[in-house]
Amino acid sequence: KDKIEKYGLWGLFILVAIPLPGTGGWTGALVAALMRLKIKKSLPVIALGVLTAGVIVSLIMYGAVDAILGR
């Protein structure tokens, strides 16, 4: 909790943007609620984190598909 509070919204973004089990939008919303962050500040950060995680997963998957197909 101390580290997340230290980094605030950046910590919330990193938590949501990492595409691993147990992270993501729902966890970010829970953490934001527990930290009593205002929804006007936390919602855009969570949305940007979810989009970032989607881009990361897409880049990994398209790279893997291209490698398998030999492109």
Secondary structure, 3 states (H helix, E strand, C coil): CHHHHHHCHHHHHHHHHCCCCCCCHHHHHHHHHHCCCCHHHHHHHHHHHHHHHHHHHHHHHHHHHHHHHCC
